[in-house]
Amino acid sequence: MIRQIRLKWQLAAIFLGLGALLVGGYSLLAAHYFMLGMDSTMVGALERAVERYEDQRAGGTVQPDVGPFTVTSSWQEQPEAVRRALPQPPHGPATLAKQHTEGQDGHRGRLYFAMRFQSDGGDLFISHAISRKQVSDLVEDTIHNNLNALLIISIGSALALAAVIWLVMRRVAKPVARLGEWAHGLETGNLRDPLPDFRYPELNELAGLVRSSLSSLENSLEREHRFLRHTSHELRTPISVIRNNVELIRSLPPEQAAAADSILASIIDRVDRASLTMKHLTETLLWLSREEPDNLPTRSVALDHLIQELVSEHRYLLRDKDVTLDVQTDPATVALPDVAARVVIGNLIRNAFQHTWAGEVSIRQHGHTVHIDNHQASDEEANDDLGFGLGLQLTAQLTERLGWTYRNDPAPGGHRVILEVTDAGSARA
């Protein structure tokens, strides 16, 4: 995994790199102009030597050597060492020709300079040779004389670059950090407050986009919660009518009720079971849509009796199936939200019954822990319906909100479910 670098360090690296590039470039430029300055100094010295030579020639006292310089009217009259170092004479007038030669037997080399000047009497050639030691001493003296100035300029440039980087980082990183803190602190209560000023238009636009996205998400969640509440409330009335009418049919005398017919009786049983499931689902949906789910009522529940009751209610799913059912329970009384426990455990039992066509289902309860295993002996699978799909989602959401331990792991030929409920009374204590 590539480690990401923070923006402020990237900016600092960019500025430091730019500063190093500028310093390196200006150093090369300074070295270039230093050499040009040395050449200009040499050209000036050669020009003055030629002027002295012409003054001597006008006075009748011509000397080929004017101090350390050699002036001749032809190139062949120049010293052999100069002509050997510079085989060709300088081409144009006032053009400096120079050449470096390596020394022998450990001796340092020499630098040769030559120029051509035009005079009334014709061209004049002037040459000068200095040793590398003299060049080193000259450079050393120049550096020594200018060392303090160079140090002051270098230190000043470094401090100025550091100050610029610090100011830029302060002006850019601080608003970005404020934007991050503001985004982390956004919630429903302050979502509609005026936007702070983050100094830069781009950051202000980003803050507006963040708030707009969160507002849209908040509105969507509010619409979903409102839909759940309204739908659940509206479903309560028809469910109550269905259940009341089923109870009314069952309470009629046998001689007045057509429900004595076995087919009609089975239909009424299915309607009764479906209405009971719808009742539990609507109550659970109402609870899930609340802002504070801790208000779900709890009561002492005999967990073993609840499991036996739910197994009886869902046993119809095993009709006409070659399924072996093994139910083992131990007496255990737990303070639980009755509706939520009924929905969760009922969904798990229905899942095992519905998806086992030939095989075995084992339900074991010990204390607060429930194990549900199903093993499919054949490759046939039942189709998921809407109620079962919603039940799976409700199981995951309910166990997460209630703080129960829930695991649904695939096993050979089926699934293995482990549910551990938490006693609400002990949790509050």
Salt bridges, closest charged atoms under 4 A:
ASP39 OD2 - LYS98 NZ 2.81
GLU80 OE2 - ARG84 NH1 3.48
GLU102 OE2 - HIS100 ND1 3.77
ASP123 OD2 - ARG116 NH1 3.09
ASP137 OD2 - LYS133 NZ 3.18
GLU222 OE2 - ARG226 NH1 3.51
GLU222 OE2 - ARG229 NH2 3.43
ASP269 OD1 - ARG250 NH2 2.52
ASP272 OD1 - ARG243 NH1 2.93
ASP272 OD2 - ARG250 NH1 2.96
GLU283 OE2 - LYS279 NZ 2.96
ASP304 OD2 - HIS305 NE2 3.82
GLU309 OE2 - ARG342 NH1 3.29
GLU313 OE2 - ARG342 NH1 3.53
ASP330 OD2 - HIS366 ND1 2.65
ASP338 OD2 - ARG299 NH2 3.24
ASP373 OD2 - ARG364 NH2 3.33
ASP373 OD1 - ARG416 NE 3.05
ASP384 OD1 - HIS355 NE2 2.96
ASP409 OD2 - ARG407 NH2 2.68
